[in-house]
Amino acid sequence: MTDLGPGGATAKNMQFPLDAWYVAAWDHEVTSAALTARTIAGKSMVLYRTDEGRPVALADACWHRLAPLSMGKRVGSDQVQCPYHGLRYNSAGRCTSMPSQDTINPSAMVASFPVEQRYRFLWVWPGDPTLADPSLIADMSQMDSPDWAGDGRTIDVQANWLLVLDNLMDLTHEEFVHSSSIGQDELSEAGFDVTHDERTVTVSRWMRGIDPPPFWRKNMRDRFPGFEGKVDRWQIIHYEAPGTICIDVGVAEAGTGAPEGDRSRGVNGYVMNTMSPVDERSALYFWAFMRNYCLDSQLITTQLREGVHGVFGEDEAMLTAQQKAIDANPDHEFYNLNIDAGGMWVRRIVQRMIETERAPSRGFDAFAAGTGR
């Protein structure tokens, strides 16, 4: 490949589609006993569960005076009560009770957002609810598969969500940002392949016959005590629209067949990442590290979670600094290198989603559907 030059991505391109599934919370964060406030894709929401355990996401603003419902309380089997004047709303967002009157204004309701619980997360759809197809939720099946074990955390990133996607689609930055843990010279020296379709992008990189960096040396020794020698290392980055990136990573004893599919003499992990834009300058970054070895070891689970947390802390510092520089130089045009190929395809997919939502024909289609034309 050759230098891709300017274009395709600018510091001003910070938007996000609404007709999409985003993670709003880990499933364990939302209960029937409390209310959780989140902002996803610019939409303020209050999250809770009904007494039966079904997750609910309502607009976090009372119909009456816009008081945040998240400051209120859970009442009844599926309702939330406004903290200001006591109006109550059911899980569909319809008002069921008003103070000092028997008649309820029929317009008294708040938006109810589609919610799905999958892969240990609660996913919400902030856009047109009639388009909320659960089959469009990104595949993160390693999160709850019995063949994988692991855990993760949430990072409140003070940077645009696309910057996080850029960061994950090009892992050569590990050589420079994470030199003490997972970085090594071979990252920028190795070639890579990029494939894509309408909703996905995959970047694949293999490094053969190299010394394992500290992070992977420790993991090899967890599974193969006393391991010494060279390894074959892989990074297979898979993006699925709008904001999920699952990275198949690992190392295996060099020459034992990992590039051909036999990873039995190695350690394999999946770095599970999904980004939810809060606004144009902040995002919620949900991540986990899953592994398919030593599944019963809580010690390894904890060590991996804390180790990856430290690595991602270095990314967070870089992204925060990058966002500050963008704010100071809003008209700067991003330049692209060969290593940006995967990230460029991601941005094109996201931009196409945004343009599709805003196309004039979209509004006519909705009108026609409502009138039978």
GIWOSUL-V296582 format. One record per run of one state. SS is the DSSP state (H for helix, E for strand, - for the rest). FROM is the first residue (numbers start at 1). TO is the last residue. Records with the same first field share a line. If there is no record, write none. Layout:
# GIWOSUL-V296582
SS: FROM-TO / FROM-TO
This chain:
# GIWOSUL-V296582
-: 1-4 / 11-20 / 30-35 / 41-42 / 50-54 / 60-68 / 72-72 / 76-78 / 82-87 / 90-93 / 98-108 / 110-111 / 113-113 / 119-120 / 126-128 / 132-133 / 137-140 / 144-148 / 158-160 / 170-170 / 178-185 / 190-191 / 197-199 / 212-213 / 224-229 / 241-243 / 254-257 / 261-265 / 280-281 / 292-297 / 329-332 / 337-337 / 359-359 / 372-373
E: 5-10 / 21-26 / 36-40 / 43-49 / 55-59 / 73-75 / 79-81 / 88-89 / 94-97 / 109-109 / 112-112 / 114-118 / 121-125 / 149-157 / 192-196 / 200-211 / 230-240 / 244-253 / 266-279 / 282-291 / 333-336
H: 27-29 / 69-71 / 129-131 / 134-136 / 141-143 / 161-169 / 171-177 / 186-189 / 214-223 / 258-260 / 298-328 / 338-358 / 360-371
